[in-house]
Amino acid sequence: GVPLASIAVAPVVLLYIIERIRDIRAGHDPSVRIKTAFVKQRQVQLTIDKGMSGMTYETGMYCMLKAPDISDFEWHPFTIASGGGRSEFQVLFAIVGDWTTQLSELIKEAQKNGSPYPKICVRGGYGAPAQGMRDKKHIVMVGGGVGATPFLSFLSNMCNSVQSGEKDQFDGVESAVFYWVSREADDFAWVNQYSSIINSTPTLKDRVSIRLCLTKALEATATGDCSATEIALFWLGVQIAVTKYKSEELSKELGAPTQFGRPNWTKEFSDHVNKLSKKIAGDIEVSVFACGNQ
């Protein structure tokens, strides 16, 4: 006879296959397209219009992308860097492998020639650990490089909700600190729009703060406009102004409070808990979410 285990597992396997086929078919919807793209030396940011594909996602989820011009069979996972419930979403990824390199080259070629962006297929969204942030009162987010994308999604969601006046799934979050640790100063440009909204909105400013930590040795490479010495002096001046003289004005111009070098996590966490203790009586549970390379 047929093993009992097979009878029990078969419906689940069948349901998985049907769901997988449905997602793949929806992901090939011709209305899905790359709306805008920004290509930097090591990163790419895409804004994707999901069109009539029926794709749904929540803050903190990830999606699967495929570029038919590169391969008809390769699907690659990327964390969604936008708040949920929008007709468009963003992904931010590093140019580190063959697929991402080829996609960045296709995008640059399209921008150079003024032609349409390469066709993109998308399916998702799929659950990820970062979704658990909505169930916590006090959170600390640590993103390394492009590992910051789920936390950019959180910031996007918070800012969008304030601007639209809609109820937010993170209304229960009383405090949130986001540390973005990166070797590249250019990375921090992606967070500037959220920093401006947070700084200008009292209800957000009291709940959310951003710390940008530049760990790479200060850049001193000559460009067409500046010599290596001039660039080195500039970064040295920024470092002294921000760290020694606590220049809040300069920090705001850079996009958010900025620090140089790897954070002293013991001190950072202790200072954060002490700050919360002055506002909240009793025990405090702070949840830490981290994403990025080891």
Beta strands, then each sheet from edge to edge (+ up, - down):
strand 1: 33-39
strand 2: 43-49
strand 3: 62-66
strand 4: 76-79
strand 5: 88-94
strand 6: 121-126
strand 7: 138-144
strand 8: 175-182
strand 9: 208-214
strand 10: 258-260
strand 11: 286-291
sheet 1: 1+ 2- 5+
sheet 2: 4+ 3- 6+
sheet 3: 10+ 9+ 8+ 7+ 11+
end
